């Protein structure tokens, strides 16, 4: 190697020093070292030039790049450079052979390398005692055993150990083989007494042999039981078994610590926390590769994620709540008043049990948005749980933790999603629950909705009670007929029948146009709809109780405007009633009442459907026959019975209606209700069927401005029916001017908006005679 440093003449007791990171060199031992720091390189070049020994010292702190005198150990090993090479990075690699221990007496400055005045520590010149010889023999045997347990050690080391007779040299060579801590090796280097050094090396060696032997036994025992896919598990089991046998406890894994902290912060009740911590202890003893470990870990995550603690109650501002309801919803005055009453009770008694409100009405009338408004007014989290199509009880009460993939029920999942135990939870489509082989979900819903029971609701997955008493449940349904009576008994029913034409117009102007304008990327003023256009969309392109189809049609107009503006950004689209046909196509609905009722035998009935009220045309005709009644139109059993009763009543009142009694024996009567693909059932078409038959046999057409509803009896009485508001709204949408209702249903008219009542003539019916007088016009031939 080319010598680039200036050689210094050093006294014999002054040697250059090379500090080493995590390396301890023992006398009589060959060891490779790598030198790259400038001072260490200078020291190495000095000893190579002078062919003198070098001092190898352990650096106390391995992170220091330029250690000073106080950062070095005071006892090191004097070594001779046996071989050296230099790589391309100017890093020196040398093989050193330890000669003797030395102690630093004084650090000497003034050199480009570390140097110190030293004193050699020779091995004590004393005869070998019996104890020393016994320790050496024991160490030699244990060293041979150690080498047999460590694969990959060269055989020359074994021959060197067996041929070494000096106890001190044997201790140093054995110490260099150990994979002990660097502090332990430095301690062995600083031990001058031979017997103490032999004992310490023998102690460390015995400990390592026990570890290696136990590791080998575990490896041989588990290798026969484990398959290839479980090799990682083998390594973890070996580690755990070794730690258990040696009593070497280590810190828990990171995820165990995280779960433990999460359990502490979750605020669970004391008895529940005790059970959860037992499960955590089970998790610590499991192998992470096992399937049960994953299941238990998921369970503990669920338990710690649930909001066990109750948040602080936020004061309820009734004035702000009214403003929120008015801003979010137009109309629905009775519904808003009931919600304000509900909030007032919550304000006066926050700890009280809130009633379960159930909003019932056709799609698109704002049931879900009302629940969101309640949550905003209460300043609580809102979560929606869809129950449509749920047919498994476990979906409500949770799956038992007996198989992979088990999860809590929808209620607990909603609580976790909301993150609060006092959230507002909307149980959407509660009427769509259905029983199956897996149980009846509505039965599980009984406990959830019962204020006396839900404080200790028990989910099968959690296995512990969870308090639902502070959750505000709000249910929605389209039809109450499909809700089981026990569930219905636990809820307060609030009807949302639908909107009038004027209400739809106001809602469209206030909410729908702006929402669809923003949804289609338009700015204010780029697209406007006139009142005439909106009225035409409502009347001729939609026929619904809610607002969804209306919003879709407005969205179609906005998309048409977006297409025009994309080509010409300066354009402003103004949609009027005359423009709708070009944008939306021909009108989908027309007022066909007059055309359908221009002939005798046709009457207009009013029907209730799950999506709101609708008009129902009933057609009757007679053909030659023998008095048989033919019914078509996919009628249910109740409606078939109403048709039979209507025909019997017409026969009974034939003389009063000037109908020859003999005609019933010579003709067959065909009663048909169009739209045959739609199932129809219910008693409320009895009056309409009677009037259709009376019109047919008296040859007098029914007034085209009249629609009717009501159930009839064989005595001619008109009995009350349900869904009056929906039916009246349907009549108003269809352009009807006069509505015939059972007299006993007049009390239900208070739910009908005043604007609708003033636009219609309401005729109360006590008997079918009242219906005949109001509905049948005189035949022109009899004028």
Order of alpha helices (4+ residues) and beta strands (2+ residues): beta-beta-alpha-beta-beta-beta-beta-alpha-alpha-alpha-alpha-alpha-alpha-alpha-alpha-alpha-alpha-alpha-beta-alpha-beta-alpha-alpha-beta-alpha-beta-beta-beta-alpha-beta-alpha-alpha-beta-alpha-alpha-beta-alpha-alpha-beta-beta-beta-alpha-beta-alpha-beta-beta-beta-alpha-beta-alpha-beta-alpha
